[in-house]
Amino acid sequence: MILSGAAGTVYSIYDIARGRGVLIESVARESPLQPLHIREGDAIWRIDGRRVYSVADIDQVIKNSPDQTNLTVSVISQGEHLERPGLIVTNAIRKQPSPSGIVGRNPTHRFRASGWTRHYETYSEILQILAQLALGLALANFKNHGLNLRSKLAATAFALLALGIALTAMRTVLVALAIGVCMISVRALVRRARVLSFAGICLLLAVGAFVVYQARAQRALSLQDPSSSLRREVARVGLSRMMLHPVFGHGMDAMHVHWTEWGFPGTDMLHLHSTPLQLAFDRGLPALFFWLWIMWIFWRTASRGEKLLRDSSDTNRYGVLLGASGAVAGFFASSLVNYNFGDGEVALVFWWLMGIVVVLSEMTREPTGRQRYANSI
């Protein structure tokens, strides 16, 4: 898992250097893309899930589509990935010399890395968990064996994974990574090493801030961009309705059915961008409290197991539990402003990590008197 994440970062660097799609220079008045509000400076990089690299590719997809086909156009606008359905293909459009009606030549390099996933949010959340595990293994090996090959490899993997998170320009996950690293550093390092670790965190946040400045909309660093404003408004509406159904919630996906009726802004149906808020809104406050209990038990199990193995020679088990304590803290911090628990791929990695923590923690427990008696027979 850690190796695949590091490979994803290497691919992301290549992907950004190569560029994506076609940067639009002009859109004709009669272009079928006009209703999709695609403008100069945007980039089209997929049509109905198929990657395109030139205007000729876009025109070919339109020409090969049957009459009245509704195509979805994947657009990169100010670094954000947007899905714009509604490109209706007609026979008249297909007969045009350039059915798309756009002019563009070069790819865009201004986008947020998504590695081997379809979305940068999914990618960054998975990398956050893997980065903490890599750091835990690096520090455990360094503590027990010095600067050996394993500690160097794990540290290199952590650096690549952290860089991958920075390239996604996910502000919340960058902060979550910093919180997890701080927790791991406090638990595993002495005073001078902690200072170096905190300096490294500051460097990482600086790199992440530069990527956010380059890849995202203006004023994204000050949280005054359209994305931040939309999140605040959606959360405000969700909070205002939460106590209407506090026990059982409004029901799964009910907000999508009643989006406009309940006063949610815009036409893009999203979610509340917060795991606690979404759980309370959909399933009620009891579900929220149950989820908080799971998170607390998960973190306590990992931290207790790590503490028991702190002076042990079992380096790998100690390293995984050390990294898991930081990963859970980072995951929880990110969940406050990201609906990461609602992402199937991220949730799969979360449960995978929980299973590993439970198994390793059970192995570290001291046997009871009855167990010692049974083992002696």
N, C-alpha and C positions, 0 to 999 in steps of 0.2 A: 504493500500500500504506500509506504513512504517513498519507495523507489519510483512508483508510477506517478506520484505527485511531483517529485523532482523532475521527472521526464516531461511532465506537463508544463512546468515552468520553462524548460529549454524550448519546447515547442511554441510556447506563447511568445518568447523572444523572437523566434523565427517568424511567427505569424505577424507580429507587429512590424518587423523589418520588411516583410514581403508586402504587407498591406492587404486590405480587404475590399472587394467589390469595385464599384465605379463611383468616383466623386463627381457629382452632378454640377455641370457648368451652366446649363440652361434647360428650361422645361417649356416646350411649345404650348401655346394656348389650347390647342386641340388634343393635347396628350391625354391618354386615359389615366395618367398618374395625377392629373390635376385634382380630382376629387379626394385623393389620399393626402392632400396637403404636404406633398413632398416638394422641397424648395432647393434653390441653389445652395451648395455647401453641404447638403446631405449626401450620403452614400448608400447605394443599393448593393447589398451583398448576397441576398438570397431571394429567389422567387419560388414560392410554394415549397420551401425547404431545400431547393437545389442552389448550390453556390454559383454565382456568376462573377465573371472577371472582366467583362467588357460590355459595351452597349450592344454589340453584335450578339453576345450570349443572351441578353435580356430580350432582344428582338426575336431571337430564335425560339425561346421558351414561349413567347406570346403566339408566334406563328404556328407552333406545334400543338397549341391548346385548342380543344374543340370550342365551337361556338357557345356563348353564354357561360363559359367557365369563369368561376370566381377565384381569382388568384390572390394569395397573401404575399405581400411584399415586405421583406425584412430590411429595415432602414437603420442606419447609424446616423443619429442627429446629435451633434454636440457631445459625442462620446457615448450617448445612450443608445441601447439596442431597442428598437420599437418594431412591433408587428402591425402592419397596416393591411387588413383585408379590404376587399372591394374593388380590385382591378378586374372589371368585367370584360372578357374577351368577346368581341363580335367579329363577324366575317368582314365587315367594313374596315375594322382596325387591322385585321390580319393581312389585308391586301395592301396596306400602306408600305412604302419603301422602308420606313423605320417606324414600326408599330408603337414603340415606346414613346417616341416624340421627345427624346432627351438627347443632350450632348454631354459627353464626358469621356475622359481618357484615362486619367491616373487613378490608382487605388487610394484609399484613405489609410493613414497610419494613426489616426486619432480615434482609437476605440479602446474598450476595456477588455483585457485578456479573459478568455473563458477556458483556456487549456483544452482538455479532452472532453469537456461538458458542453451543453448547449447554452449555458448562461453563466455570466460572471458571478452572480450571487451564489449559485450552487457551488461553483468552483472554489470561491473564496472560503465558504463555510467548511468545505471538506478539507482544504489546505490548512485551515486554522487548527483543526483537530490533529492532523498529521504532523504539523510543525511542532506542536507541543510535545507529541510523542518522540519526535526526533531529538528535541532539546533535552527531554528527560533521559533518553538513552545516552546522549553525548555527555551530560554531566555525571551520570552514574558511572560510565566507563572512565571518565577523567578522575573521579573521586576514588575509585577502586584500583585503577590500573595506570593512572597517569595519562599522558598524551600519547595513547597508543593508536593503532590504525582504526579501530572501531570508533573511538571517540572522534577522530578526525573525520571519518566518513559520516557519522551522525551529525556532527556540527556542520559539515558541508551541505548535507541534506536539509538541515534546518535553515541555513542561509538561502538555499534555492527556494524552499517553500515560502519563506518570509518574503522573498523578492516576488514570487508568484502572487502573493496576496497584495503586495504593493501595486503590481501591474493591473490588478482588477479595479483599482481606485475605489474600493469599498471602504468608506470612512469608518463605519461601525466595526467591521471585522478587523481593521488595522488596530483600532482601540482595544477590541477584545483580545487580539493577539498580545498586545502590550500588557494587558491585565494578567493574562495567563503566564506570560514570561516573568512578570514581577513576582507572582505567587511562587513559581518554580524556583526563582533565584533566591527568594527569602528562605525557602525551605531547604535548599541544597547548598548554598554558597556561604562563605564567610564574608566579613565586612568588605575587604578590598575587592574581592571578586564581584560582590553585589554592585559596587560602584561601576565597575567595568560593564557589567550586564546592563545597568540602567543607561549608561552612555550608549551602548549598542541599540537599546530600545529607542532612544532619542534620535539616533541616526536613521533607524528604520522608519520612524514616524516622519522624519524630514523627507526621506525618499518618497514615502507614500503621499505626503502633501504635495510634492512636486508633480507626481503622476496625476493626482486629482486636479491640480491646476492646469495641467496640459490636456488631459483627456476629457474632463467633464465641463459642464456649463459654467459660465461666469458666476462668481460669488459662491461656488460650491463649497469652498473652504470656510466661508462664514455662515454656511447653512441658510443662505438667502436665495438659493437657486430654485427653479420650479419644482424639482423633485422633493426638496425639503418642505416647501410650502404645501404641496399636495399631501405629503405624509401627515403634516400637522392638521390639515383640514379634515382628512379622512379619520384620523384618530379622534379629533374633537367630536365629529358626528357619531362615531362609534361609542365613545364614552357617554354621550348624552342619552343614548338609547339603552345602555347596558342594564340599568336598574329596572327597565320595563319588564324584563324576563330574567331575573337574577338566578333562578334555580336551575332551569333547564335550557336557558339561552334561546336564541332566535332560530336555531336549527342550522345545519350544514348548508352553506351556499345560499342561505336566505337573503343575504345582503345583495347578491348578484341579481336575484329575482326582483327585489324591491329597491334597487340602487337609486334611481331618481326619486321614487316615492318617499324614501326615507331621508332624502336631502344630501346624499353623497355627491361630491363635486365631479364635474366632467362626465365624459362618456366612456372612458376606459375603466372597466370594472376590475378593481384590484382587490386587495385585502387590507387589513388594518396595519400591516407592516410591524407587527409586534406579536410574538407568540402568546404572552399573557393576555393581552387585549383580545386577540382572536379567539383563544380558548374560552374566555369568559363570555364573549359575544355569541359564539356559536353554541357552546355547550353549558354555559352557566358557571357561576362562581365555585360550586363544588368541584367541577372539573379542573378549574384553575388551581385550587388548593391541592388537589391530588397531584397535579403536575409539579407544583412547587415542592411537594413532599418527595416525589421521585428524584428531582434534581438535588435536593438536600441529602437524601440517602445515598445517591450515587457519588456525590462529592465526598461525603464522610467516609464511605467505604474505601474509596481510592486513597484518601489522605491517611486513614488509619493503617491501611496496608503498607503504604509508603513509609510511615513512621516506624512500623515494626521491622521493616527491612533496611532501615537507614544505615545500620552498622553491620549489615549482612554482606556476605561475599557473593550473593546471588545477584549479580549486576543487572542482568536483563530484566528480571522480574521487578527489581527496585526501580529501574529506569522507566519501565512501562507505567508503573503505578505513579511515579513522580510526574511523568508527562501527562497522565490521565487526570491528575488533580488540577493541572493547569488548563487542560483541554475543556474540562467541565466548567471551570470558572469562565473561560473565554466564551464557550458556547452559551452559557447563561447570560453573560453580559451582552452578547450580540443579539440574543433572543428578545431583549427588551425593546429593540427598535427594528428587528427583522423577524419575519415569520419563518424562521429557519426550521422549526419543528413541522411545518406544513410542506416542506420540500422532501419528496419521497427519497431521493438519493442521499440527502443530508441525514434524514432520520435513520436510514439504513446504516450509515456509518456510525451514528450515535448509538444505536442498539448494539452494533458490533462491538463498539468500545465498551459498552456496559457489560456485555457478556464476558469479555476478556478480564475486566476488572473484578467481576464476581468470582470467576474461576481462580485468578491469581490471589485474591484476598482469602478465599477458602483455603488455599494451599499454605498461606502464611499463618493461619490460626494455630495457636498451641492446642494440642489434643487435650480433651477433658480426661478426668480420672477413669471414666468408663472406657473411653477410646484407648487410653494407655494400657488398661487391663486387657482389652480385646487384642491389642497389637502384641502383647507379651505372650499370649497363648499360642 
